[in-house]
Amino acid sequence: MLIELDPVERITADAVGPPGERAFYIQARRQNRLVTILVEKQQVQLLAASVVEILARVGKETGQGPPEEAMALEEPILPEWRAGRLSIGYQDERDLIVLEAEELMPEAEVEDEEEESEESEESEESEEAEEAEEAEDGDETPAEPEEREPERVRFWATREQMLSLARHGAAVCAQGRPQCPLCGNPLDAEGHICPALNGHRQSSDE
């Protein structure tokens, strides 16, 4: 299923929660339709960089867009699903940027142990019982369940709206935990095990 907001009235990328435990979202609204997608911090960072790159390539003068105070998430924050893939493009005819997100699909569970257990039980049955079961089943092959297609959302926004999203999203990502100057990994309040120090603990106060 495709959810399309064309065009959006507002769009933002923001986070909820304390540093180290934040959940990141992309959210857009058109009239009464509010769509929220759960994303990763790295996806917000890449999206912000991609927006800046597209605007530079387009080469048109872009206004500042909505101010920072207008970029907060709206309540209720109820994500449709977690995004697996984000793609962004520019349509010159409409002078709009389109952002598309695709649902992250869970990997199919392989129940090898259960299948082996069932095969073991069947091998203990008599040949007559197996023949009777085969006669009842006939030659029909059980139909495999159809794989569900990932859902998608598509947001159409102005260059100004996307510039504000990029600016705000980059600022939100930068508000996280401080990074270790040696390895670049985030520092917890009690420090962390730094690979650059061969596993010794790096204090957050250093």
C-alpha positions as protocol buffer text, in pm:
chain_id: "A"
residue {
  index: 1
  type: MET
  ca { x: 0 y: 0 z: 0 }
}
residue {
  index: 2
  type: LEU
  ca { x: 120 y: 349 z: -86 }
}
residue {
  index: 3
  type: ILE
  ca { x: 44 y: 650 z: 134 }
}
residue {
  index: 4
  type: GLU
  ca { x: 101 y: 969 z: -61 }
}
residue {
  index: 5
  type: LEU
  ca { x: 83 y: 1324 z: 74 }
}
residue {
  index: 6
  type: ASP
  ca { x: 95 y: 1550 z: -230 }
}
residue {
  index: 7
  type: PRO
  ca { x: 193 y: 1808 z: -130 }
}
residue {
  index: 8
  type: VAL
  ca { x: 261 y: 1813 z: 243 }
}
residue {
  index: 9
  type: GLU
  ca { x: 159 y: 2109 z: 456 }
}
residue {
  index: 10
  type: ARG
  ca { x: 444 y: 2044 z: 695 }
}
residue {
  index: 11
  type: ILE
  ca { x: 726 y: 1791 z: 724 }
}
residue {
  index: 12
  type: THR
  ca { x: 993 y: 1737 z: 986 }
}
residue {
  index: 13
  type: ALA
  ca { x: 1251 y: 1497 z: 1128 }
}
residue {
  index: 14
  type: ASP
  ca { x: 1289 y: 1487 z: 1504 }
}
residue {
  index: 15
  type: ALA
  ca { x: 1367 y: 1262 z: 1800 }
}
residue {
  index: 16
  type: VAL
  ca { x: 1205 y: 1171 z: 2131 }
}
residue {
  index: 17
  type: GLY
  ca { x: 1379 y: 1046 z: 2445 }
}
residue {
  index: 18
  type: PRO
  ca { x: 1703 y: 1100 z: 2639 }
}
residue {
  index: 19
  type: PRO
  ca { x: 2045 y: 1083 z: 2465 }
}
residue {
  index: 20
  type: GLY
  ca { x: 2141 y: 725 z: 2394 }
}
residue {
  index: 21
  type: GLU
  ca { x: 1778 y: 609 z: 2401 }
}
residue {
  index: 22
  type: ARG
  ca { x: 1621 y: 842 z: 2147 }
}
residue {
  index: 23
  type: ALA
  ca { x: 1375 y: 730 z: 1882 }
}
residue {
  index: 24
  type: PHE
  ca { x: 1391 y: 917 z: 1551 }
}
residue {
  index: 25
  type: TYR
  ca { x: 1093 y: 997 z: 1332 }
}
residue {
  index: 26
  type: ILE
  ca { x: 1001 y: 1154 z: 1003 }
}
residue {
  index: 27
  type: GLN
  ca { x: 657 y: 1308 z: 1016 }
}
residue {
  index: 28
  type: ALA
  ca { x: 441 y: 1490 z: 759 }
}
residue {
  index: 29
  type: ARG
  ca { x: 90 y: 1628 z: 746 }
}
residue {
  index: 30
  type: ARG
  ca { x: -159 y: 1706 z: 473 }
}
residue {
  index: 31
  type: GLN
  ca { x: -493 y: 1834 z: 595 }
}
residue {
  index: 32
  type: ASN
  ca { x: -627 y: 1575 z: 845 }
}
residue {
  index: 33
  type: ARG
  ca { x: -374 y: 1306 z: 748 }
}
residue {
  index: 34
  type: LEU
  ca { x: -74 y: 1284 z: 982 }
}
residue {
  index: 35
  type: VAL
  ca { x: 187 y: 1023 z: 887 }
}
residue {
  index: 36
  type: THR
  ca { x: 477 y: 929 z: 1113 }
}
residue {
  index: 37
  type: ILE
  ca { x: 758 y: 690 z: 1021 }
}
residue {
  index: 38
  type: LEU
  ca { x: 1015 y: 544 z: 1260 }
}
residue {
  index: 39
  type: VAL
  ca { x: 1372 y: 579 z: 1130 }
}
residue {
  index: 40
  type: GLU
  ca { x: 1733 y: 542 z: 1243 }
}
residue {
  index: 41
  type: LYS
  ca { x: 1955 y: 833 z: 1341 }
}
residue {
  index: 42
  type: GLN
  ca { x: 2189 y: 752 z: 1051 }
}
residue {
  index: 43
  type: GLN
  ca { x: 1896 y: 775 z: 809 }
}
residue {
  index: 44
  type: VAL
  ca { x: 1816 y: 1126 z: 932 }
}
residue {
  index: 45
  type: GLN
  ca { x: 2180 y: 1226 z: 892 }
}
residue {
  index: 46
  type: LEU
  ca { x: 2198 y: 1087 z: 539 }
}
residue {
  index: 47
  type: LEU
  ca { x: 1865 y: 1247 z: 449 }
}
residue {
  index: 48
  type: ALA
  ca { x: 1986 y: 1588 z: 566 }
}
residue {
  index: 49
  type: ALA
  ca { x: 2303 y: 1554 z: 361 }
}
residue {
  index: 50
  type: SER
  ca { x: 2108 y: 1437 z: 55 }
}
residue {
  index: 51
  type: VAL
  ca { x: 1871 y: 1734 z: 74 }
}
residue {
  index: 52
  type: VAL
  ca { x: 2162 y: 1978 z: 82 }
}
residue {
  index: 53
  type: GLU
  ca { x: 2322 y: 1799 z: -212 }
}
residue {
  index: 54
  type: ILE
  ca { x: 2001 y: 1814 z: -418 }
}
residue {
  index: 55
  type: LEU
  ca { x: 1950 y: 2182 z: -344 }
}
residue {
  index: 56
  type: ALA
  ca { x: 2305 y: 2256 z: -451 }
}
residue {
  index: 57
  type: ARG
  ca { x: 2255 y: 2061 z: -772 }
}
residue {
  index: 58
  type: VAL
  ca { x: 1925 y: 2233 z: -850 }
}
residue {
  index: 59
  type: GLY
  ca { x: 2098 y: 2568 z: -822 }
}
residue {
  index: 60
  type: LYS
  ca { x: 1787 y: 2772 z: -739 }
}
residue {
  index: 61
  type: GLU
  ca { x: 1770 y: 3025 z: -460 }
}
residue {
  index: 62
  type: THR
  ca { x: 1596 y: 2860 z: -165 }
}
residue {
  index: 63
  type: GLY
  ca { x: 1435 y: 3049 z: 121 }
}
residue {
  index: 64
  type: GLN
  ca { x: 1489 y: 2966 z: 485 }
}
residue {
  index: 65
  type: GLY
  ca { x: 1164 y: 2770 z: 519 }
}
residue {
  index: 66
  type: PRO
  ca { x: 975 y: 2711 z: 844 }
}
residue {
  index: 67
  type: PRO
  ca { x: 1155 y: 2826 z: 1161 }
}
residue {
  index: 68
  type: GLU
  ca { x: 1299 y: 2589 z: 1422 }
}
residue {
  index: 69
  type: GLU
  ca { x: 1009 y: 2638 z: 1661 }
}
residue {
  index: 70
  type: ALA
  ca { x: 772 y: 2501 z: 1395 }
}
residue {
  index: 71
  type: MET
  ca { x: 968 y: 2177 z: 1345 }
}
residue {
  index: 72
  type: ALA
  ca { x: 858 y: 1982 z: 1652 }
}
residue {
  index: 73
  type: LEU
  ca { x: 670 y: 1654 z: 1616 }
}
residue {
  index: 74
  type: GLU
  ca { x: 293 y: 1663 z: 1641 }
}
residue {
  index: 75
  type: GLU
  ca { x: 100 y: 1446 z: 1883 }
}
residue {
  index: 76
  type: PRO
  ca { x: 8 y: 1169 z: 1872 }
}
residue {
  index: 77
  type: ILE
  ca { x: 339 y: 1015 z: 1766 }
}
residue {
  index: 78
  type: LEU
  ca { x: 214 y: 685 z: 1626 }
}
residue {
  index: 79
  type: PRO
  ca { x: 453 y: 550 z: 1361 }
}
residue {
  index: 80
  type: GLU
  ca { x: 306 y: 351 z: 1074 }
}
residue {
  index: 81
  type: TRP
  ca { x: 615 y: 127 z: 1070 }
}
residue {
  index: 82
  type: ARG
  ca { x: 996 y: 139 z: 1070 }
}
residue {
  index: 83
  type: ALA
  ca { x: 1156 y: 255 z: 746 }
}
residue {
  index: 84
  type: GLY
  ca { x: 1407 y: 32 z: 574 }
}
residue {
  index: 85
  type: ARG
  ca { x: 1490 y: 238 z: 267 }
}
residue {
  index: 86
  type: LEU
  ca { x: 1469 y: 611 z: 204 }
}
residue {
  index: 87
  type: SER
  ca { x: 1496 y: 767 z: -139 }
}
residue {
  index: 88
  type: ILE
  ca { x: 1481 y: 1131 z: -241 }
}
residue {
  index: 89
  type: GLY
  ca { x: 1451 y: 1311 z: -573 }
}
residue {
  index: 90
  type: TYR
  ca { x: 1360 y: 1639 z: -734 }
}
residue {
  index: 91
  type: GLN
  ca { x: 1090 y: 1699 z: -995 }
}
residue {
  index: 92
  type: ASP
  ca { x: 1180 y: 2003 z: -1198 }
}
residue {
  index: 93
  type: GLU
  ca { x: 834 y: 2043 z: -1357 }
}
residue {
  index: 94
  type: ARG
  ca { x: 670 y: 2092 z: -1017 }
}
residue {
  index: 95
  type: ASP
  ca { x: 974 y: 2232 z: -838 }
}
residue {
  index: 96
  type: LEU
  ca { x: 912 y: 1986 z: -557 }
}
residue {
  index: 97
  type: ILE
  ca { x: 1131 y: 1739 z: -369 }
}
residue {
  index: 98
  type: VAL
  ca { x: 985 y: 1391 z: -322 }
}
residue {
  index: 99
  type: LEU
  ca { x: 1082 y: 1173 z: -27 }
}
residue {
  index: 100
  type: GLU
  ca { x: 985 y: 808 z: -35 }
}
residue {
  index: 101
  type: ALA
  ca { x: 1017 y: 562 z: 253 }
}
residue {
  index: 102
  type: GLU
  ca { x: 974 y: 186 z: 231 }
}
residue {
  index: 103
  type: GLU
  ca { x: 879 y: -36 z: 521 }
}
residue {
  index: 104
  type: LEU
  ca { x: 1149 y: -252 z: 676 }
}
residue {
  index: 105
  type: MET
  ca { x: 1027 y: -608 z: 640 }
}
residue {
  index: 106
  type: PRO
  ca { x: 1120 y: -863 z: 912 }
}
residue {
  index: 107
  type: GLU
  ca { x: 1323 y: -1159 z: 798 }
}
residue {
  index: 108
  type: ALA
  ca { x: 1129 y: -1479 z: 747 }
}
residue {
  index: 109
  type: GLU
  ca { x: 1169 y: -1713 z: 1041 }
}
residue {
  index: 110
  type: VAL
  ca { x: 1322 y: -2048 z: 953 }
}
residue {
  index: 111
  type: GLU
  ca { x: 1186 y: -2320 z: 1179 }
}
residue {
  index: 112
  type: ASP
  ca { x: 1446 y: -2587 z: 1106 }
}
residue {
  index: 113
  type: GLU
  ca { x: 1427 y: -2741 z: 1452 }
}
residue {
  index: 114
  type: GLU
  ca { x: 1051 y: -2790 z: 1433 }
}
residue {
  index: 115
  type: GLU
  ca { x: 1078 y: -2939 z: 1086 }
}
residue {
  index: 116
  type: GLU
  ca { x: 1347 y: -3183 z: 1202 }
}
residue {
  index: 117
  type: SER
  ca { x: 1128 y: -3282 z: 1499 }
}
residue {
  index: 118
  type: GLU
  ca { x: 832 y: -3347 z: 1272 }
}
residue {
  index: 119
  type: GLU
  ca { x: 1046 y: -3557 z: 1036 }
}
residue {
  index: 120
  type: SER
  ca { x: 1172 y: -3763 z: 1331 }
}
residue {
  index: 121
  type: GLU
  ca { x: 819 y: -3834 z: 1451 }
}
residue {
  index: 122
  type: GLU
  ca { x: 706 y: -3933 z: 1104 }
}
residue {
  index: 123
  type: SER
  ca { x: 997 y: -4177 z: 1067 }
}
residue {
  index: 124
  type: GLU
  ca { x: 879 y: -4363 z: 1377 }
}
residue {
  index: 125
  type: GLU
  ca { x: 536 y: -4428 z: 1230 }
}
residue {
  index: 126
  type: SER
  ca { x: 461 y: -4749 z: 1048 }
}
residue {
  index: 127
  type: GLU
  ca { x: 471 y: -4768 z: 672 }
}
residue {
  index: 128
  type: GLU
  ca { x: 101 y: -4844 z: 666 }
}
residue {
  index: 129
  type: ALA
  ca { x: 20 y: -4528 z: 858 }
}
residue {
  index: 130
  type: GLU
  ca { x: 239 y: -4324 z: 623 }
}
residue {
  index: 131
  type: GLU
  ca { x: 66 y: -4474 z: 321 }
}
residue {
  index: 132
  type: ALA
  ca { x: -272 y: -4392 z: 472 }
}
residue {
  index: 133
  type: GLU
  ca { x: -168 y: -4032 z: 529 }
}
residue {
  index: 134
  type: GLU
  ca { x: -36 y: -4004 z: 175 }
}
residue {
  index: 135
  type: ALA
  ca { x: -366 y: -4140 z: 43 }
}
residue {
  index: 136
  type: GLU
  ca { x: -558 y: -3881 z: 241 }
}
residue {
  index: 137
  type: ASP
  ca { x: -331 y: -3598 z: 135 }
}
residue {
  index: 138
  type: GLY
  ca { x: -324 y: -3705 z: -228 }
}
residue {
  index: 139
  type: ASP
  ca { x: -83 y: -3533 z: -463 }
}
residue {
  index: 140
  type: GLU
  ca { x: -180 y: -3180 z: -360 }
}
residue {
  index: 141
  type: THR
  ca { x: 105 y: -2954 z: -251 }
}
residue {
  index: 142
  type: PRO
  ca { x: 24 y: -2712 z: 33 }
}
residue {
  index: 143
  type: ALA
  ca { x: 15 y: -2356 z: -94 }
}
residue {
  index: 144
  type: GLU
  ca { x: 292 y: -2138 z: 43 }
}
residue {
  index: 145
  type: PRO
  ca { x: 177 y: -1821 z: 218 }
}
residue {
  index: 146
  type: GLU
  ca { x: 204 y: -1515 z: 1 }
}
residue {
  index: 147
  type: GLU
  ca { x: 478 y: -1273 z: 97 }
}
residue {
  index: 148
  type: ARG
  ca { x: 341 y: -931 z: 186 }
}
residue {
  index: 149
  type: GLU
  ca { x: 479 y: -641 z: -11 }
}
residue {
  index: 150
  type: PRO
  ca { x: 641 y: -365 z: 196 }
}
residue {
  index: 151
  type: GLU
  ca { x: 429 y: -56 z: 247 }
}
residue {
  index: 152
  type: ARG
  ca { x: 550 y: 282 z: 125 }
}
residue {
  index: 153
  type: VAL
  ca { x: 493 y: 650 z: 191 }
}
residue {
  index: 154
  type: ARG
  ca { x: 566 y: 935 z: -48 }
}
residue {
  index: 155
  type: PHE
  ca { x: 596 y: 1295 z: 64 }
}
residue {
  index: 156
  type: TRP
  ca { x: 604 y: 1587 z: -182 }
}
residue {
  index: 157
  type: ALA
  ca { x: 752 y: 1902 z: -29 }
}
residue {
  index: 158
  type: THR
  ca { x: 891 y: 2239 z: -132 }
}
residue {
  index: 159
  type: ARG
  ca { x: 1262 y: 2308 z: -135 }
}
residue {
  index: 160
  type: GLU
  ca { x: 1213 y: 2539 z: 163 }
}
residue {
  index: 161
  type: GLN
  ca { x: 1033 y: 2273 z: 365 }
}
residue {
  index: 162
  type: MET
  ca { x: 1305 y: 2016 z: 295 }
}
residue {
  index: 163
  type: LEU
  ca { x: 1580 y: 2264 z: 378 }
}
residue {
  index: 164
  type: SER
  ca { x: 1419 y: 2319 z: 718 }
}
residue {
  index: 165
  type: LEU
  ca { x: 1390 y: 1942 z: 764 }
}
residue {
  index: 166
  type: ALA
  ca { x: 1759 y: 1899 z: 682 }
}
residue {
  index: 167
  type: ARG
  ca { x: 1866 y: 2183 z: 911 }
}
residue {
  index: 168
  type: HIS
  ca { x: 1652 y: 2066 z: 1202 }
}
residue {
  index: 169
  type: GLY
  ca { x: 1732 y: 1697 z: 1152 }
}
residue {
  index: 170
  type: ALA
  ca { x: 2107 y: 1764 z: 1149 }
}
residue {
  index: 171
  type: ALA
  ca { x: 2077 y: 1973 z: 1466 }
}
residue {
  index: 172
  type: VAL
  ca { x: 1876 y: 1700 z: 1643 }
}
residue {
  index: 173
  type: CYS
  ca { x: 2134 y: 1435 z: 1550 }
}
residue {
  index: 174
  type: ALA
  ca { x: 2412 y: 1655 z: 1687 }
}
residue {
  index: 175
  type: GLN
  ca { x: 2237 y: 1679 z: 2025 }
}
residue {
  index: 176
  type: GLY
  ca { x: 2308 y: 1316 z: 2111 }
}
residue {
  index: 177
  type: ARG
  ca { x: 2577 y: 1168 z: 2329 }
}
residue {
  index: 178
  type: PRO
  ca { x: 2926 y: 1320 z: 2296 }
}
residue {
  index: 179
  type: GLN
  ca { x: 3171 y: 1123 z: 2085 }
}
residue {
  index: 180
  type: CYS
  ca { x: 3498 y: 975 z: 2201 }
}
residue {
  index: 181
  type: PRO
  ca { x: 3783 y: 1180 z: 2049 }
}
residue {
  index: 182
  type: LEU
  ca { x: 3986 y: 863 z: 1996 }
}
residue {
  index: 183
  type: CYS
  ca { x: 3746 y: 617 z: 1834 }
}
residue {
  index: 184
  type: GLY
  ca { x: 3443 y: 831 z: 1750 }
}
residue {
  index: 185
  type: ASN
  ca { x: 3199 y: 605 z: 1935 }
}
residue {
  index: 186
  type: PRO
  ca { x: 2939 y: 768 z: 2164 }
}
residue {
  index: 187
  type: LEU
  ca { x: 3033 y: 822 z: 2527 }
}
residue {
  index: 188
  type: ASP
  ca { x: 2801 y: 715 z: 2807 }
}
residue {
  index: 189
  type: ALA
  ca { x: 2794 y: 905 z: 3137 }
}
residue {
  index: 190
  type: GLU
  ca { x: 3029 y: 643 z: 3288 }
}
residue {
  index: 191
  type: GLY
  ca { x: 3252 y: 637 z: 2980 }
}
residue {
  index: 192
  type: HIS
  ca { x: 3296 y: 343 z: 2743 }
}
residue {
  index: 193
  type: ILE
  ca { x: 3534 y: 68 z: 2640 }
}
residue {
  index: 194
  type: CYS
  ca { x: 3750 y: 238 z: 2379 }
}
residue {
  index: 195
  type: PRO
  ca { x: 3896 y: 13 z: 2106 }
}
residue {
  index: 196
  type: ALA
  ca { x: 4163 y: 275 z: 2041 }
}
residue {
  index: 197
  type: LEU
  ca { x: 4288 y: 214 z: 2397 }
}
residue {
  index: 198
  type: ASN
  ca { x: 4292 y: -163 z: 2351 }
}
residue {
  index: 199
  type: GLY
  ca { x: 3972 y: -210 z: 2549 }
}
residue {
  index: 200
  type: HIS
  ca { x: 4053 y: 23 z: 2837 }
}
residue {
  index: 201
  type: ARG
  ca { x: 3774 y: 243 z: 2967 }
}
residue {
  index: 202
  type: GLN
  ca { x: 3762 y: 600 z: 2838 }
}
residue {
  index: 203
  type: SER
  ca { x: 3602 y: 841 z: 3082 }
}
residue {
  index: 204
  type: SER
  ca { x: 3345 y: 1088 z: 2955 }
}
residue {
  index: 205
  type: ASP
  ca { x: 3520 y: 1359 z: 3159 }
}
residue {
  index: 206
  type: GLU
  ca { x: 3849 y: 1324 z: 2975 }
}
